[in-house]
Amino acid sequence: MNKSQLIEAIADKADISKVKAGDAIDAFIGAVTHALKGGDVVTLIGFGSFSTAKRAARVGRNPKTGKEIKIAATTTPKFKAGKALKEAVSKKKK
């Protein structure tokens, strides 16, 4: 499912226009991004948690040449699925 399909699904489920559904998705993404930039954790009970993790600087290799390269330290976003989401996904369809 891509973003436009998600917008369409939300518009149908919530009985709102696709424009409003798109605005809601964009607002959600913006709010989560802003919170993560500020170092916060976003937790949606039953769905999961968005957080950040720090990766230390390290030395890697260019796969084409085999030459060592320096990879800078960075902060990356993480998502951990909640119990209800895990259970819903793992249930077999009948």
MOFENKA-V662586 format. One record per backbone hydrogen bond with DSSP energy under -0.5 kcal/mol. NH is the residue of the N-H (numbers start at 1). CO is the residue of the C=O. Records with the same first field share a line. If there is no record, write none. Layout:
# MOFENKA-V662586
NH: CO  CO
This chain:
# MOFENKA-V662586
6: 2
7: 3
8: 4
9: 5
10: 6
11: 7
12: 8
13: 9
14: 10
15: 11
16: 11
21: 17
22: 18
23: 19
24: 20
25: 21
26: 22
27: 23
28: 24
29: 25
30: 26
31: 27
32: 28
33: 29
34: 30
35: 31
36: 32
37: 33
38: 34
39: 36
40: 35
42: 50
43: 41
44: 48
45: 43
47: 44
48: 44
49: 80
50: 42
51: 78
53: 76
55: 74
58: 71
60: 58  69
62: 67
63: 61
66: 62
69: 60
71: 58
72: 70
74: 55
76: 53
78: 51
80: 49
81: 79
82: 47
85: 46
86: 82
87: 83
88: 84
89: 85
90: 86
91: 87
